[in-house]
Amino acid sequence: MMYPERFSNLPEATWPRLRGLLDSITPGDTPNVMTIGEPRHDFPEWVPDVIAQTSDLFGKYPSNEGTPELLDASVGFLKRRYGVDVGRENVVTLNGTREGLYNAAMVLCPEQKNGQKPIILTPNPFYQVYMLAALSVGAEPVYVPVRAETQFLPDLMSMSEDVLSRTAIAYVCSPSNPQGAIASCDYWRDVIGLAEEYDFKIFADECYSEIYRNDAPVGAMQVAQEMGADPERVVIFHSLSKRSNLPGLRSGFAASGSENIKQIRMLRAYAGAPVPMPLQAVAARAWADDAHSDANRALYQEKYAIADQVFGGIQGFQGPEGGFFLWLPVDNGEDAAVKAWREVGVKTLPGAYLSKEENGTSPGHGYVRVAMVAEKQEMQRGLIALRDCLYR
Ligand SMILES: Cc1ncc(COP(=O)(O)O)c(C=O)c1O
C-alpha cells in the first residue's frame, strides 16, 4: 500500500497519547476529568424548539455557503462585536472552525512562495489542525515557540528574513488555547504590518473570542480595517462551540476579503459537507443571542476568580485572560499528570501533548492544561485537589 509520506512523522495525536499515559493507572479518587475542552454550561433553551420548527428542512440539501439569514447573522455579530463593516460576500458558514481552519489552507496556500516551498507558521503549543493543514497542502510547518517570555503569544516579529519571505500563512489564536493569552491591538498591528510587508495571510483563530476576563479582546479583522490593510490579509474564524455551548451543532464561520471567501466557497461547492438547514436556523439565532453569551461569560468569570484564589501565589501561575483553560506551570507535565491522576483522581493534559518537540525541547513540557468546563463546585474541588497534590 502507498500512503503519503508527508504524514509519516506526525507526533502521536493528543488523546491516544493521553490514554497511553493514564489508562493503566487507577485514579486515587472519584475521577474528575479536566482534560477535554468541551463546554458543559447550558446552551440556549430555545435550541430544541428551533430544530423542531424547522425539521421539515432536513428533507432539503442545505446551502453550502450558508443561508442568507445565517450570513446576515454572522455579519451582524461582527458589526456589534467589532464595529467592522462587511457584507454577505465576506463571510462563509463552516461546520465549526476546525474544518474551516483546515480547508482555508487548502485554497489559500499557494504551491510556492517566492519560488520556494511555502511555510505555514503555527504557534507551539498549538491546536493540532494547524499542523495537519500545513502538511496537507505540502507547506513546511514552522513552529513558533510560545512561552512566558513571549507573553504566551507567538513572537512572529522574531522570525528570520528567510522564513518570512517563504511564509504564506500564519495561524494566530486569540484568546489562545492552551495559554489563555489575548493578542492586544499593538500585537495585531505588528503582525498584520509584518504580513503586509512579507505578503502572507493571517488565519486568526478567534473561537474563544466571547470568553474573557475583563475587556472584550480586539479582533484581527477590526485592527486590519483600522490600519487600512489589504482586506485579503486576514481571515478570521468564529464558532458557536464556545460562545453558545454548542460544540455538537458544528457551526462557525470564516470572514475575510471577498476573494478569499470566494475561494473557500468554491471548495465547499465541490467538496464541502454543508451544515443541515435546521442547524443553520439555530446558528442564525445563536449569533444574534448576545444575552446568552453574556451570561455564559459571567460563569467563566466566576471560574477565573476561583482559579486565582486557588493558585494565587504559586510561582509562575498566570490566570487566563480569556478562554477556559488553565496553563499550570510544573516541572514535568507528564509526571504531574500521572501524579494528579494516581493520587487525587484529577485528569489533566501534559502540555507537551499539545506541542511539537524540536531539538529535544518542547515549549509545553513544563505545563499541564486544565479545562474549567465542569460545573463550578466540581471544578473548584478539582482545582483544590490539584493544588494540594502538585504544589504542597
Ligand atoms: C484553538 C481552537 N481552535 C478551534 C477549535 C475548533 O472548534 P470548533 O470546530 O468546535 O469550532 C478548538 C476546539 O477546541 C480550539 O481549541
Ligand as a Chemical Component Dictionary entry (heavy atoms), coordinates in Angstrom:
data_LIG
# 
_chem_comp.id                   LIG 
_chem_comp.type                 NON-POLYMER 
_chem_comp.pdbx_formal_charge   0 
_chem_comp.three_letter_code    LIG 
# 
loop_
_chem_comp_atom.comp_id 
_chem_comp_atom.atom_id 
_chem_comp_atom.alt_atom_id 
_chem_comp_atom.type_symbol 
_chem_comp_atom.charge 
_chem_comp_atom.model_Cartn_x 
_chem_comp_atom.model_Cartn_y 
_chem_comp_atom.model_Cartn_z 
_chem_comp_atom.pdbx_ordinal 
LIG C1 C1 C 0 -7.970  26.781 19.416 1  
LIG C2 C2 C 0 -9.126  26.066 18.847 2  
LIG N1 N1 N 0 -9.477  26.311 17.586 3  
LIG C3 C3 C 0 -10.518 25.695 17.014 4  
LIG C4 C4 C 0 -11.263 24.769 17.713 5  
LIG C5 C5 C 0 -12.385 24.081 16.987 6  
LIG O1 O1 O 0 -13.615 24.397 17.471 7  
LIG P1 P1 P 0 -14.945 24.132 16.638 8  
LIG O2 O2 O 0 -14.568 23.332 15.427 9  
LIG O3 O3 O 0 -15.829 23.383 17.554 10 
LIG O4 O4 O 0 -15.452 25.491 16.257 11 
LIG C6 C6 C 0 -10.948 24.487 19.043 12 
LIG C7 C7 C 0 -11.741 23.480 19.781 13 
LIG O5 O5 O 0 -11.487 23.094 20.863 14 
LIG C8 C8 C 0 -9.854  25.151 19.628 15 
LIG O6 O6 O 0 -9.492  24.925 20.894 16 
# 
loop_
_chem_comp_bond.comp_id 
_chem_comp_bond.atom_id_1 
_chem_comp_bond.atom_id_2 
_chem_comp_bond.value_order 
_chem_comp_bond.pdbx_ordinal 
LIG C1 C2 SING 1  
LIG C2 N1 SING 2  
LIG C2 C8 DOUB 3  
LIG N1 C3 DOUB 4  
LIG C3 C4 SING 5  
LIG C4 C5 SING 6  
LIG C4 C6 DOUB 7  
LIG C5 O1 SING 8  
LIG O1 P1 SING 9  
LIG P1 O2 DOUB 10 
LIG P1 O3 SING 11 
LIG P1 O4 SING 12 
LIG C6 C7 SING 13 
LIG C6 C8 SING 14 
LIG C7 O5 DOUB 15 
LIG C8 O6 SING 16 
# 
